[in-house]
Amino acid sequence: MAGSTKNKVDLSVDFCGVTFKNPFLLSSSPVSNSAEMVAKSFEAGWGGVVFKTLNSDRLPIIHPSPRMNCIDYGSKKEMAVQNVEQISDRPLKHNLMEIQYLKMHYPDHPVIASIMGFFEDEWIYLAKIAEDNGADMLELNFSCPHMCIEGAGHKVGQAFHLIEQFTSAVKKNVSIPVIAKMTPNITDMNEPAVYAKNGGADAISAINTVRGISGVGLDDWVPRPNVFGKGAPSGTSGPAVKPIALNFISAMAKCEDLQIPLSGIGGIETWIDALEFLLLGSTTLQVTTGIMHYGYRIVEDMIEGLSDYMVERKISRVTDLVGKALPNLYETDHFELDRQGITQYDLDKCIGCGQCLIVCNDAAGQAIDWDSETRRPHLIEDKCLSCMLCSFVCPVPGLISYKEMPRDWQRRETTVMDPGLEKGLKYEPFTKEGPNECIA
Ligand SMILES: Cc1cc2nc3c(=O)[nH]c(=O)nc-3n(C[C@H](O)[C@H](O)[C@H](O)COP(=O)(O)O)c2cc1C
């Protein structure tokens, strides 16, 4: 199917005036560390690259060892990866030669140079030298989460005036488009993103890694990765961070003061992840951890899956998908609370495992009567909370689904345990008027 569908749809995107043959890019990290690796990725089908963050050679870069740890969850390997890796430890000259090499051999694959300075002159120096050596765009790394020096990495991303200052300094000195890469280690990304735009940024990319601690050794009590007896809070990436990334991306896409192109990053491993980022407003998509798990070849599945989806939905251009879910994204106070529903069970598919019963009893509405002879659930409809927990634990896809109930349908009140003390209750109703807002 792939061969037949992928040629029927247009996966190319225009991102700040630069054309990518598809929206899939390597993000700045070990997966984009050298021209040899990037060339291999281009052969595999990736549309472009954000090259590993360049270092000006002013300070020697030595990566801690070991530099990563990971969280497996059940049978899912690399649910999250934590890294303490620094920016590129390669000489600047070598990285620039390799950018030139890539432009010479793959002129149709845009190369975005990621840069990180520690002060304004260094930002300008790196920006100009990357442009002079063929970079098609720049990505300003305002977001590395394990920088300890004020004015570097996520410390810039958290000091909004510095974002504007460094973006503006770079923009005044280059003519290629500039992306600002944001840290998720803040509450609201719209504000720093607007500072970047005010500084002249042409686009925003997000997210860099989430500052976290992935585990502690139970034998040595050292947070992981254990760097010779020492651990440190540092960058978490991979599927576990995807909800955080989607939230920031969609908020920026909806921000009226921003309205510049977005490059989505964070936990993208499959075509479905990619599609979700597109639907919530990303024009390009960047990947690291997915590649650190499965290799460059995952792009084939992403291209194939997205193409099949587009053919099925009769969508000819991938750009037509960008932001399509945004009109359906609200704050919770917009929900129609007079519309309620319950779960429904297709018992022909039931295997009698009883997991629905356990979660309904211990975490929901105690809405299941269990027939222990046939090992089948029977739903007590007016006790069902429609939390859907039973459907999450059910091992049979499609067995449990949601059904809306008529508007006059009412859920039964929960049982009250009466202690039997006639006058023991200390209770008076709360009477003062207050704001009538949704309480989540
Ligand atoms: C080992 C490692 C090194 C990274 N190095 C950089 C870097 O040098 N510059 C940068 O902007 N982001 C860096 N990142 C962040 C990634 O580019 C990306 O933003 C993040 O990992 C989230 O995407 P993912 O979930 O697809 O990995 C690094 C990530 C990892 C895992």
Ligand as a Chemical Component Dictionary entry (heavy atoms), coordinates in Angstrom:
data_LIG
# 
_chem_comp.id                   LIG 
_chem_comp.type                 NON-POLYMER 
_chem_comp.pdbx_formal_charge   0 
_chem_comp.three_letter_code    LIG 
# 
loop_
_chem_comp_atom.comp_id 
_chem_comp_atom.atom_id 
_chem_comp_atom.alt_atom_id 
_chem_comp_atom.type_symbol 
_chem_comp_atom.charge 
_chem_comp_atom.model_Cartn_x 
_chem_comp_atom.model_Cartn_y 
_chem_comp_atom.model_Cartn_z 
_chem_comp_atom.pdbx_ordinal 
LIG C1  C1  C 0 20.988 12.698 24.209 1  
LIG C2  C2  C 0 20.291 13.963 23.788 2  
LIG C3  C3  C 0 21.035 15.065 23.401 3  
LIG C4  C4  C 0 20.394 16.240 23.009 4  
LIG N1  N1  N 0 21.134 17.302 22.603 5  
LIG C5  C5  C 0 20.517 18.433 22.188 6  
LIG C6  C6  C 0 21.271 19.519 21.672 7  
LIG O1  O1  O 0 22.491 19.478 21.585 8  
LIG N2  N2  N 0 20.590 20.627 21.274 9  
LIG C7  C7  C 0 19.226 20.721 21.338 10 
LIG O2  O2  O 0 18.660 21.749 20.948 11 
LIG N3  N3  N 0 18.496 19.684 21.795 12 
LIG C8  C8  C 0 19.106 18.556 22.213 13 
LIG N4  N4  N 0 18.358 17.491 22.630 14 
LIG C9  C9  C 0 16.883 17.615 22.690 15 
LIG C10 C10 C 0 16.213 17.018 21.435 16 
LIG O3  O3  O 0 16.586 17.710 20.279 17 
LIG C11 C11 C 0 14.681 17.066 21.588 18 
LIG O4  O4  O 0 14.268 18.409 21.720 19 
LIG C12 C12 C 0 14.164 16.275 22.781 20 
LIG O5  O5  O 0 14.908 15.094 22.962 21 
LIG C13 C13 C 0 12.679 15.909 22.658 22 
LIG O6  O6  O 0 12.433 15.135 21.504 23 
LIG P1  P1  P 0 12.314 13.512 21.522 24 
LIG O7  O7  O 0 11.290 13.140 22.546 25 
LIG O8  O8  O 0 11.982 13.140 20.119 26 
LIG O9  O9  O 0 13.666 13.015 21.930 27 
LIG C14 C14 C 0 18.986 16.305 23.025 28 
LIG C15 C15 C 0 18.243 15.198 23.391 29 
LIG C16 C16 C 0 18.872 14.025 23.774 30 
LIG C17 C17 C 0 18.042 12.839 24.163 31 
# 
loop_
_chem_comp_bond.comp_id 
_chem_comp_bond.atom_id_1 
_chem_comp_bond.atom_id_2 
_chem_comp_bond.value_order 
_chem_comp_bond.pdbx_ordinal 
LIG C1  C2  SING 1  
LIG C2  C3  SING 2  
LIG C2  C16 DOUB 3  
LIG C3  C4  DOUB 4  
LIG C4  N1  SING 5  
LIG C4  C14 SING 6  
LIG N1  C5  DOUB 7  
LIG C5  C6  SING 8  
LIG C5  C8  SING 9  
LIG C6  O1  DOUB 10 
LIG C6  N2  SING 11 
LIG N2  C7  SING 12 
LIG C7  O2  DOUB 13 
LIG C7  N3  SING 14 
LIG N3  C8  DOUB 15 
LIG C8  N4  SING 16 
LIG N4  C9  SING 17 
LIG N4  C14 SING 18 
LIG C9  C10 SING 19 
LIG C10 O3  SING 20 
LIG C10 C11 SING 21 
LIG C11 O4  SING 22 
LIG C11 C12 SING 23 
LIG C12 O5  SING 24 
LIG C12 C13 SING 25 
LIG C13 O6  SING 26 
LIG O6  P1  SING 27 
LIG P1  O7  DOUB 28 
LIG P1  O8  SING 29 
LIG P1  O9  SING 30 
LIG C14 C15 DOUB 31 
LIG C15 C16 SING 32 
LIG C16 C17 SING 33 
# 
